[in-house]
Structure formats: C-alpha cells, structure tokens
Amino acid sequence: MSNQTDTAGTTVLRTPSDREIVSERVFDAPRERVFALYTDPQQIPRWWGPRRMTTTVEEMDVRPGGAWRFLAREPDGEEIGFRGVYREVIPPERIVQTFEWEGMPGHVVVETATFEDLDGSTKVTTTSLFHTTEERDGMLASGMERGLTETHDRLAELLAR
Amino acid sequence: MSNQTDTAGTTVLRTPSDREIVSERVFDAPRERVFALYTDPQQIPRWWGPRRMTTTVEEMDVRPGGAWRFLAREPDGEEIGFRGVYREVIPPERIVQTFEWEGMPGHVVVETATFEDLDGSTKVTTTSLFHTTEERDGMLASGMERGLTETHDRLAELLAR
C-alpha cells in the first residue's frame, strides 16, 4: 500500500482480484461516529450519493437479514433505486450487505465495510465482490470512483461539522 | 462428459470451477413443453421441490427484472421461502435468474438454465454461480443433489402424463 492510503481526504480504489473493488478512505473522526453515520437512516440523505442527487431512505433495517432501499433523484426528476440486505452488522467494526442497482435487477454485489481505529481517526475499507469480472468492470466504467469520492467527501464534511 | 450425461432419468452434478455447480438432466419431451413447465406458475406446485413439501407460488413474473417467490411447506407446517429475479428469459432456450434462500438473506446465486433439443428429447443444464467457494460448498452440503434429483424426477413424471 502507498502512503496515500493513510492520508485523510483521499479515496483510493484498488482491484486486488478480478472480481473485487476495494476502496479505502481515512476520516478524521472516531470510528463510533463514522459507524453511526453509516447506519442511521436520518443521516443517509445528508451524505449518501453524488451531490447533485437527492437521496431518500425508503427502507433501512440495519440488522442481519434486514432490507435497505434508497431512492436517488436526479435534478431532472428521474429516480434511481438501490437496494440490498444486511448480512452482518458488528458495531462499530464491520458491515456486510448486498448492493443492487434496480436498473440492472439480479446483479448483486456483496459489500464488506470495515472500520479501523487509527488513534482517533478511522479508516473505512470497503470490498465489493461481484459474481463476474464483467460485472465488476461495468461498475468501474459507470463512474464509481468519482461517485464514491464525492460520497466520501460529503461524509467527511458532515463529520467536520 | 460421460455417457451417463445423455441418459434420460439421471441427474448428474459437476463442479467445473470452485464457484459453480452444474447439473444436467435429459427429459423425454420436446423443449417447448419442458420450458413451458419451468415458466408456468400454475405448474410449479406440481413439480418444484422435494415430494414431502407443498410449494406455493407467491410471485412469478417471468420477464427480465421480474421477481419470483415460492413458499415450500414442510409436513410439520414450517414454511421455507425462496426468491429471486429473472435476468434473461429466452423461450425456449435459456433462463437466467437469481436464487436466494430466505433463511440466509443476501447469499445470492445466479442460475443459468439452458434447454437443448436432442431430437425430440431435451437436455436441461443448470449452472449455479456463487460469490464464494464457501457458499457453493454450503449448498452442496445442504443436500442439493438429492433435492434436485427429486425435483427432476417429479418433472419427468409430469411430462410423461
């Protein structure tokens, strides 16, 4: 890993295998606070998704087997649905959930997020596991890096308030 | 492939990679008829699942993006849910759908079924693709081979009527 990995404020993406995307970002806040923002339906609209979109939480039942569904509205009014279920929730350390874009039903990603305490700041590492390399590459081509960086920037701004 | 593969009446399972299970079964009926039984909600309770269970179709919207959900009731009354979505439906050749046992939410399998015309009989090949080898092995350990053979036997009996 490069030094960049441990620099707050930069989202770093890696593809350590042909079916994975790993992202790392360090937030300047204790992991209990970071974990709380990841799991609080009231807070999701304040940071989840690109800035241009308005996200509403339709469902968010943060426990193993619980479902989540977010609707993201584009400025032109178009709505895009995202959904999944939680497989593991271990505060404040780890969340495993599925992720599915409703525009491509049945293409299901397993996302594992870990929250690591770095002397008061928090490294969030997410691993997205796809069924196939084709699906993984489709996600990369869709602009995931830009979207995720913007989401992380918004989260960092919220934590700084 | 062994000769057994082309023998009607035997369900053969293979594990060609560390994340797949492939099954093959030849049915003594034209593929239009076999495909019709796979895609008709009225017919599912007559063949889907082990004999001891009573299967009801809660939802079955056979088109790309459409959802399906079956409830299988054990003799003691316990109900087991299965669900997924259709990704591709190409009559009478191919169905791609997801499969999820509700007892293990978020563990999603991609199942591809192909229907091959063998001079009037039909070879059905299903490929189940898992996110991990661990999930694949869990499915094998759950008694999949026996259950699938029984399901195929029931389907063959229905086709013979």
Interface residues (C-beta under 8 A of the other chain):
Chain A: P64 G65 G84 V85 Y86 R87 V96 Q97 T98 P105 G106 H107 V108 V110 L129 H131 T132
Chain B: P64 G65 G84 V85 Y86 R87 V96 Q97 T98 P105 G106 H107 V108 V110 L129 H131 T132
